[in-house]
Amino acid sequence: MSDNYKYPRIPIDSSDPYHQYLERHKKKHGMARFTTRDTESGKLYKAEWAIESLLKKHPKNKQFDTIEEVERYIKRILNSNTWAKLSTRRKCFVGFKKKNGRGFAGRAFGGYIELDRKNGNSLYVLLHELAHEAGAMHHGRTFRNNLLALVGAFLGSDIKRALKKEFRKRNLRVGKPPKPLSRESWEKRREQAKQMRMARYNQSGVN
């Protein structure tokens, strides 16, 4: 299934079992995996913490001293073929926090990235925030796909493999999600399941 698969519009109070199945499928496999809350952020942060020691000693995980350095690296990334596959955004502004050393390491919103000068001045943190700026203001499947693509291109395949491994440990899915069954296929599978339940019931000897 392509990333832009469109689920049918489903009424919230729908009593149609097939619509209920589509709603469950969307919640489980949808690219964002949340509606009002970013439900997978906690597990994603734990995956990142698990590779923190690897990142600290990695030669490609550049530590930025000035905003000018960050701006030059952002320009390099936004002009890359990797970025062109993720987003049409061509500008992204950046700044350091006023109070550094506490709170978030970085955050992104509407074409602007804010980094902690002490705890968020690494290339990895920048790539994390750019994965948001590539059209994924959450930590769901699209974000993870973006992050893995950027990490692979600018930090290397070793970090990408390590991060992907931690995602798998926490059941954080990546790649293209499975397409939901058509109504015809779903009804056929539902009927098969019903017949199997009836067969088990009859074999139990219960009248």
HUNOR-V294767 format. One record per backbone hydrogen bond with DSSP energy under -0.5 kcal/mol. CO is the residue of the C=O (numbers start at 0). NH is the residue of the N-H. E is the energy in kcal/mol with one decimal. If there is no record, write none. Layout:
{{CO	NH	E} {CO	NH	E}}
This chain:
{{1	4	-1.4} {4	6	-0.6} {8	10	-0.5} {10	13	-1.6} {14	16	-0.5} {15	19	-2.0} {16	20	-2.1} {17	21	-2.3} {18	22	-2.2} {19	23	-2.1} {20	24	-2.6} {21	25	-2.5} {22	26	-2.0} {23	27	-2.0} {24	28	-3.1} {25	29	-2.1} {30	141	-2.1} {36	38	-1.7} {37	40	-1.4} {39	43	-1.9} {40	44	-2.6} {41	45	-1.8} {42	46	-1.8} {43	47	-2.0} {44	48	-2.6} {45	49	-1.7} {46	50	-0.6} {47	50	-1.0} {48	51	-1.4} {50	54	-2.2} {51	55	-2.3} {52	56	-1.2} {54	57	-0.9} {57	60	-1.2} {59	61	-2.2} {61	63	-0.5} {61	122	-1.9} {65	69	-1.5} {66	70	-2.9} {67	71	-2.1} {68	72	-1.9} {69	73	-2.6} {70	74	-2.3} {71	75	-1.9} {72	76	-2.4} {73	77	-3.0} {74	78	-1.1} {76	79	-1.7} {76	82	-0.5} {79	83	-1.7} {80	84	-1.2} {81	84	-0.6} {81	85	-0.5} {82	85	-1.5} {82	86	-2.6} {92	112	-2.7} {94	114	-2.6} {97	99	-0.6} {104	115	-2.7} {106	113	-2.8} {108	111	-0.7} {110	92	-2.8} {111	108	-2.4} {112	94	-1.9} {113	106	-1.9} {114	96	-2.4} {114	116	-0.5} {115	119	-2.0} {120	63	-3.7} {121	125	-1.8} {122	126	-2.7} {123	127	-2.5} {124	128	-2.2} {125	129	-2.4} {126	130	-1.9} {127	131	-1.0} {128	132	-2.0} {129	133	-1.1} {131	134	-1.4} {131	135	-2.2} {135	137	-1.7} {139	143	-2.4} {140	144	-2.5} {141	145	-2.5} {142	146	-3.0} {143	147	-2.5} {144	148	-2.0} {145	149	-2.3} {146	150	-2.9} {147	151	-2.4} {148	152	-1.7} {149	153	-2.5} {150	154	-2.6} {150	155	-1.9} {155	159	-1.8} {156	160	-2.5} {157	161	-2.0} {158	162	-2.7} {159	163	-2.5} {160	164	-2.1} {161	165	-1.7} {162	166	-2.1} {163	167	-2.2} {164	168	-1.9} {165	169	-1.1} {166	169	-0.6} {166	171	-2.9} {167	170	-1.6} {170	172	-0.8} {181	185	-2.9} {182	186	-2.7} {183	187	-2.0} {184	188	-2.4} {185	189	-2.5} {186	190	-2.2} {187	191	-2.1} {188	192	-2.3} {189	193	-2.0} {190	194	-2.4} {191	195	-2.1} {192	196	-2.1} {193	197	-2.1} {194	198	-2.2} {195	199	-2.2} {196	200	-2.1} {197	201	-2.5} {198	202	-2.1} {199	203	-1.1} {200	205	-0.9} {201	204	-1.2}}
